[in-house]
């Protein structure tokens, strides 16, 4: 990301900049040293809350998305040992939910996560996703989607090796395949559950009728959709559906790809390859309007002695007791700050006031490019 203001966006959490830098520096020791420091952790950067997805799968109230640990939005390649330290430190600070997908890399993010979690595998929940048409031998991205039952089973075998585990805690269909009945998909997942290779399953960005059909065959544990103050689409249908069926909800991009942290301003322009530069909500025409949302979270951050990111995540946590955000990062200080949202609370009156102010802000622009949006809210074909 390029910014005309020197240094802007590089240290996006100014309120806690010094303290978190010191905290992050002290955590770059070995896993053993990090564990020894656990007793000295303050509540401000420790996740103590626990939530249940689908009423059965207990996870930390804030998880960690590891999507960019093989390549960031700016197309840079993070340092692998540092990514492993961030994952292990997140666990030491109370995080038990870690999110990956075969498509991230492809494959590489699962390898990083698998390596990082070896010492603590039985103490965490790994969720990952299948569904894109990826050659399992070469990693080549082929056109479209692929949720054929035989392909799902082949993909899971590769996942188990990359994640260094004998069972995936939560397996999502990354996008609904319009060519494969959901009954066939869930049938394959049930086989994997019976074999102990998968424990729970979910759907990402699905059509609501597909959720109902899947849930009728075997309980869906969680839906994973984009949801944040910047994109509230799930409130219309999917979140009420989760409430009705007892399904958990996991929020990807809960910080609006860094927008809600205050890292982006009206002068921000994005580097070639940065996906945000291709989304209309971040176009120069819409950015100035949408920054009213950043103004709102900054105001509340000052009022509650938190950061804009923490306010944004705390608002999500306040919506339902079975909603879990999974903010992603490649920086230790940002991870520590994000999990601090677990300690930010809205009173009923505060939440009402916040939502009143929020209702006056109209976000302009689409959340994703049309070619990506076309894969969301898709219904699986009927079973013949």
N, C-alpha and C positions, 0 to 999 in steps of 0.2 A: 504494500500500500504506500503510495506517495502522498506527501502532504506539503503544502506550500509554507506552512508554519514550521520553522525549524524545531525538530524534536517532538512535534505534536503527534500523538498516536503511539509513540514508542513506549511511553510510560503512562498507560491509560488509567491507572488507578492512583491518582495523585494524593488522595486523602491518606492512604496507608502506605505510600511509597517507601518511606524510610524504614518503617517497622517491618514491612513484609520483606524488604530486601535483606534485612538482617536475619529474619526468620528463615528465609530461603537459603541464605548462605550457611546457616548453621545446620541445614539438613542435607548437605551434600556429602556427608560421610557415608559410611557403609550402612547396610540395613540394620546390622547389630547396634550401631551407635544411635540410629534413628529410633529403634525400639527402646533403648535406654532413656531417650529423651521424652518418651511418651508420657511419663509421669509428670513432666514439667510443662506439658502442653496447656495452653490457656483455652477456655471455652470458646474464645473468639475465632479460633481456627481449627476447631474440632467438630466433626459431625457426631452428635449424640442421638439424634432422632432416627427412628426406624419406621418404615411403612410397609404395608403388605400389598403386593400386586396380585389381583385376582383373589384376594382373601387368603392366600396360601404362601406366596413367595415373599419372605421378609428381606428387605434391602435397606440400605441407608437412605435417608430422606433426600440426599443429594448424591448423585452418582458422578462418574467421570467418563466422558466420551473421548476415545483415543483416535478418532478418525484422522486427525492431521499429524499424527506422530510419525508418519512416513513422508509426508509432504504437506506444507502449510498452504493457506490460501494464497500467499505470496509466491508459491512454488519453490520456496527454499526447503532444504532437507535438514530436519532437526538432528541433533546428535543423539544417537541411539542410547548410549549409557545414561544420558540426562533424562531421556524419556522413561527409562526403566526406573530411575530414581524418583521421578514424579509419581509414577504409578504406585511404587512401594510406599512412598511417603503419604500418598492419599490414603492408603490402607491404614498406615500408622495413625492417621488423623481421623479414622472412623469411617472412611468410604468403603462400602462392600459391593457396590454395583459398578461394573466396568463394561462399556459398550464398544463393540467392534463390528466388522462385517467382512465377508470375503472380498467385497468390491473395493475396500479401502487398501489401496496399494497397486493392484490387487494383491491380496494375500499377506502383504508385509506387515500390516498393522496387527493382524492376528498373531504373527510370529513374535512381534515385539511384546504384545500382551502376554502371550504364553510364556515367554522367557521371564518376564517380570514377575509373574504370579507363581512360579514354581515353588518358592518356599512357603507360600500361604494359600495354595490352591483350594484346600478344603474349608477355607474361612471366607471365601468371596463368592459372588454371583457373577458369572460371565454370561453376557448376552451377545449374540452375533446374528448375522443375517445372510440369507441366501436369496436367489431369485433373478439376478442378472445373468445374461448369457455369457459366461466366462469359460474359456477352455481350461479344464482342470489340470492339464499337463503344462501348458505354456503361460497361462495367465492372460492370454489375449482376450480383449473385450470384443465379443461378437455382437452383431445387431440384436436389439430387442431383449426379451426376457426368456427365462427358461425355468419353469417349475414342474417339469415332467417328473413323475415319481422316481424313476430310475436316476435322473440327474440329481435330485435332492439327496438321495442316499449316497451318491458318489461325492457330492460336495461335502457332506457331513464327515465322511471319512477323512477328507483332506483337512477339514477344520479341526478335528480331534488331534491330528498330528501337529498342526501348526500351533494350536493352543496348549499342547502337551497335557491333555486331559483325556479321561475315558468317558466324560459326560458333559454335555452343554446344558447349563442351567436354564437358559431361555433362548429359544431359537425363533427368529422372526422370518416370515416371508417379506423380503425387502420391498417388493411391489407386487401387487396382484397381477398374475399372468392372465391376459384376456383370452388365451388359447387353451387353458387347462382348468377344468372344473375344480372349485375349491374342495369338493368332496374327495377328489383324487389326491390333492395336496395334503389334506389332513389325514387321509388314509396312510400316506407314506410317513407322515410325522408320527402317527400312532404306532406304526411298526417300529420306528426308531425309539419311541418312548418305551415300548415293550422290551426292547433290547437294552435299555438303560443308557443309550447314547444321547438321548435328549430327555430332559426332565419336565420342561414347560415349553409352550409355544405361544407365539403372538403374530400380529400382522402390523405392517407399517404402511401408512397412508392408504388404507383400504376403503372400498365402498361399503356403506352400512349394511346392505343386504348380504354381502359376502361375509361380513362379521357374524351376522345372525346364522347363516348357513354353517359356517365353521364352528361356531359355538354350540350348535345343536348336535354336532358329531362328537366333539371333545372340548371341554371348557377352554376358552381363550384366556390366557393369564394376563396379557397386556396388549395394548395398542400403542405403537410408537409413531407419533406425528409431530410435525413442526408446530410449536406453540410457544408464544411469548407475547409480551406487550406489543411487539411490532406486528405479529401475525396471530390473530385470535380466531381463525377459521374453525378450529375444532369445537368451539363453544356452540356452534349452530346445531350440529347433529351428533358428532362422534362422542363428545364428553357426556351428553345426556344418555347416549346409548350405553356407554361404559357404566354409568350410574345404574341404568336399568338392569344390565346383565351381570353386574358385579365384576367388571373387568378393570384392571389397573390401567393407568395412562402414564406413559413415559414421554417427556418433552425433548425432542431434539432441537438444536439451535435455540435454546431458551434465552440466549442473550442477543438474538438477532444478528448473528455473525459479527459480534463485537460492537454493533451499533449502540446497544443499551448500556455499554460500559462508559460511553463518552469518548471513545477513541476516534470517532468520526465526526468531522464538522463540515460546514458548508463549503469549505475550500478543499476538502479531501477528493483526490482523484486516485483511481486504483491502477496498479501495475498490470501489464499484460498477463493474462492467465488467471488473475484473481477473479473468482466467480462473482464477487460483488459488483464488479464493473459491468456485468452482463444482466443485472437485475434492475428492473425499472424503479424499484423503491429507493435505490441509491443513485439514480440519475441526477444530474445537477438540477433538473427541473423540479424534482420531487424532494430532494434532500433538504432544502431549506424549510419546506413545510413540515416534513417528518421530524425535524430536530425539536419541535415542540414537545415530543415525547421524551427526548433526552433531557429537556429542561425540567419536565415533571419529575423524573427519577432523581435528577440532581437536587432539586428542591427538597424532596423527601429524604434523600441521603443526608443532607445537612441537618434536617430536622431530627432524624433518628440516629445521627452519629454513625452512619454506615457509608457504603459506597454505592454509586449508581448500579453496579452489577449486583450487589447484595440486595438492594431494594427490588430489582427486577426479578431475581430468583425467589425472594421472600414472597412477592406477590403471587407467583405461581404456586408456591407451597400453601398459600392461604386459600386457594380456590377449592381444593378437595383434599381429604386426608389420604387419598390413594393416587395422587399425582406426584411424580418424581422427575425433576429435571436432571439432565445429564450434560452439563456444560463441558465443552472440550477446551483444551489449552495445551500449549507446548512450553509454558513457562511456570516455574515453581511458584513464584509469587502470586500469579493469577489463580492457580489452583487453590492455594491457601485462602485467598480472598473469597473465591467462589463458595467454598465449603463453609465459610463464615456466615453465609446467608441462613444457615440452619438456626442461627442464634438471633436472627432478626424477626421480631413478631409485630404483626399489626393487631391492634385492638379492633373490636367490631366497629367502633366509631371511626377509627383511622381508616379502615378498609372502605367504609362507606364514603368518606370524604375523598380518598384517593380515587375511587371509581367514579365519583361525581366529576372530578377534574379530568379523569381519563376520557369520559364520555364526550368531552368537548373537543377532543383531538381526533381529526380524521386522517388516517394514514393513507397516503397516495402511492400508487404503484403496485405491481404484482410482487408476491413474495419470491417467486422463482421464474426462470425463463419458461416460456410456453412449452418448449420441447420437453422440459422436465416436469412441469405441471401436468402435462398430458398423461403421466404415469400415476398420478394421484387420484383418489376417489374412483377407482376403476372397479367394476363389478366382474367377478369371474363368470364364465359362461355356464349355462345350466348343464347339469349332468344328464346325459342322454340315456 
